[in-house]
Structures are given as structure tokens and as C-alpha cells.
């Protein structure tokens, strides 16, 4: 019966529709709050237009945080996805999948907060990193990693690479396993070395892996908060300040809800800039 | 330069204890078009992969030309890339992100040949395979037959000593198959390259092979030219496998009336109590008027296979067999059957002899 099938479809779709509607209502509410004058414990929702945004754009801290996020996206996305691919290739071609998976998934499995705390200890002046450097006679390389403004951001970016590698490895492992083995065998008979097979056969065939990994990693870089909160609180100075942390501090510490909502909306807008092209490309491939 | 191939007592066991090949030995002559024929799971693809170097035998060795390319006992193993072979996979394994030109040029670029030499060779081989106008297309924009020729071109462009073909026709539809078979056979004769083709289709094997080896469950059943396999099958498996429509095979006790009627008792007395009698449908005929008929029977069914007409007839009340049928025969007719040739096998299925009764 067509009628009952439609009813069944509605029953299954309703929860998702409900959640999606609530989600969009919340986003809309946020955007409204960003254009209100809510600046204290007491709710105040008088519409004031784009004044909060204008103030935000003349705040140097906003640009510092934005710059850090952009650096984060650039330095985090590329090494993580590429290293993930290389590791996945080594993993699949040597067959030692179990070991690789365990080693690389462990960091991904622990929460960012725990990872942050772990690395704060490792980055301490007498922590694991410096101790190791000294052991290899590289004392001149030791630094106060997260208290030095010139190294702090990069130290934290490294932690996120460390943590998200497993994620990239999993994505590329699936992509590599999707490659027809006879392609690899044909290349072997044609005389290709492992390196050549990697560049000329594997990389072109896992393009869809990049399509998945890169936007997801970029979005993660945009949402960074926990590690900054746990490790540096945005310091020293503004060296590790990111939009996520800036937003939290503005909204939940200074209680400037409206301004916090404005930053949140900006983050949302930037995310759209990543998600929309991705969705368009993916849809185009699907419908080809 | 065509090379001969020696397969010396090759055995392949996959863990835990799957025997894919058992003591297979054969010698392939330089320039020969050799076919390995067998049903699924017979080990034929495994044998091809061992020759290519994609698998390693558990025991035995393979010699291509003068070189021992693998020896399980001595621990010798030459990589596929150093064996100077060309291989065409069942699904052609063309690199999907490259044009036909780049696919064919790939092995030459790896050898770091100069650009104009590469161009010359690619165009030559494309011309020979009649795919010159497809060179800048990607595999996804070609038909199955075209993709296959690109795959063959890629295999041949490095002028290998040996060409390996893994079920090259199974992905082609029936009409293209016939042209493709002729094409490959002619090409092989012109180039004179030693070729090994693996297939489960006996029509393919008979169309192209100089000699055929039949494999069953990893054991070589018979090796010989097509006529020999057809006319003197070494056992009942081969007899039933080769020939379309399949041979009529009867497992009978030696006192069965069929044996007396055909007057073959003399040939089988020393071979036990059970005998297999095989009669090819093409080697017996049903007619409404026949002088020296062996049997009288009733037609159950008339059918066409290709352009030939066959009748399924019941004889001696319990035996039904398929034979050639004359034009005028219809369902239900009473017919007289003459057997031109028959094959006898002992109780183990091994060939005793072939006679014209």
C-alpha cells in the first residue's frame, strides 16, 4: 500500500527532521543574539543591528585569533592528510595493519582535553620533549615550548596533528583498500617500484579520500578550543588565541553573550565557506 | 625474441592446506600459443600468476628462456618486472586516470626510454592493434573490446619474450569474442611471441591454441593439440568437458546390452566390471532410413545448437542420448541410430581406446 509506506517514511524521517529544525532554530537564535545587546547575566534581546560586528572588526584580538586559525588550518590540514596517506600506504602494503592501527588510533581515541594535559607535561621545561632532546645531545634545541610566544602555536598545532593522524590513516586505509589489486599487479609487471606505484597509481586513486579528509580536518582546525583552554588559555599574550577560545572567553567568562554570539556566527560563516564547496563537489560527483 | 617456458614439477599450496597445483610439469615451445583450460578452481590462474611472478610455488621451478625465474628449493626468485613478460589481466587493469597513450607508454617511461622512442613505439603498437584513434581517450570512455586492445598494447609495447593472457575474452560479449579471438590469434602468429592463455571456455581454447593443457583441481589431465584432446580424450572428465554439445557418457556394467550391440566387449574384458562408454553427439546420427543402424529409438526432443540439429533419443528403454538428426525428424518419431565412433574408459575413468564400431 503506497499510503502506509508513506506513513512509514514519515515515522522514520520525523526524528531527523525534528533535530534538523531544532538545530536551525538554534543557529537562527544565535544569529539574532549576535545582533542584540545581551551583555550580562540578565537576558536582554533588544535588536541593535550589526553594531557588535563593527566593534568586533575593529578589535585587534579578533584578527590575532583569525590569523592563528588560518595558520592552524594551513599547517595542520596538509601534513595530517598527507602523512595519513603515507602511513596508510605503508600499513596496507606491509600488511602490519593491527600494529599501525593501534599505535595511530590511540591518540585519536583520547579526548583533546586529555591530550592537551598530556602534552603540557611533555612540553614543560623539564618535560619529556626537552629531556629527549638533551639525551640526543640536542640541548640547543630545547625550548619552553608553550611559554615562548614564537613556538607556542606550533607546539599546539603539532599536538593536533599527532591526534588526528589516526583519523586520516583510517580514511586513507579505506581509500587504498578500494583500489583494484590488479592495478598494482599490472604496475609491478610494467616495472614500477613501490615509490612509483605510490605516486602514479595510489595517489590518483585516493583522490576521494582527500575530498573527505581535507574539509573535515579544516573544520576541526576552525573549532579548536579544548587544547588551547587546557594548555595556554590563549597565551602567552595572544600567541595561541583562536576564534573558538576567544568566543568562549567573551561569552562565558566576560559574559558578553551578544559579542560571543557574533564570533560564533563568524566561525559559522567561515565553516560554510568550507562545507558548501565540498558539498557541491560531492553532489556533482554523485549525479554525474 | 620468443622464449620457451619450462614448468618443472610445480606444486602450490595455499595455507592452511588448499592445494591449488599439484606436480604440474610442461614444456612450452618458443613462439607457441599455449592454452591452459580448466573449470573454476582448477588452478589455471594460479599457474599463470606463478609464471608472472605474482605468486611463488611451494615446490618446483619455472624457467623462461634460459633463466630460472623461480626455484622453490633453491630459493631463487626473479621479480615480475625483471622477467620481461607482458600480461593482460581478466579485467584489463588499465590505469583509469590515464589516457590510452599514457597507459601504453607507462612501462616504457619506467625504463626511462627517450621521449621520441616512446612515442614511436606506442604509435606502432597502437597501429598494429587498430586503436590509433583511441590514444587520447581514458578507459572509461572505451568499449570492452577497445579496452582489451589497449591492455594488449600495453603488454606488448615492451617487446616481451612471453605474453600472458588471463581469461581475456570472458568480459566480451559473444559477437566481439569471435573477432577478438581471431585478432589475437593472427597477432600472435605475426609476432611469433610465446603466448600462454588461461580460460575456462573450451571454444576459446580450441579457436586459438596450438596445444592445450587441461587442468582439474590442480592436476594436469592431458596436454596436446586440440584434435588430440577432442579425438582421444585421456579420461571421462576431459571427454565430458570438451565438445559442445557434451559427449554422451554412460557408466555401464560390462554385461549391459549396449555393449553387446556395439560389439565392443572384446576391448573391455581386462578392465574390470564397470566401463564408461562415450559417444559424441556429432559422431552418431539418427535417421528414418538407415541401413546399418545400431539401435532403434524414439525421439524425445529436437534442438538446434548453432547451425546443427540434434535429437535426444531414447534407446534400449532406459538410455537417452543426443545425436545428430536428419532434416525430416520430428519429436516422437521412431528413428534408426548409427554410431560412427565411440570412446571406452575403464572403471577409473581412464581411456581404453577409441573405435569405429
Interface residues (C-beta under 8 A of the other chain):
Chain A: X180 X182 X183 X185 X186 X187 X188 X189 X190 X191 X192 X196 X200 X201 X204 X205
Chain B: X52 X53 X54 X79 X80 X81 X85 X86 X87 X89 X90 X91 X93 X95 X96 X97 X106 X107 X110 X111 X154 X158
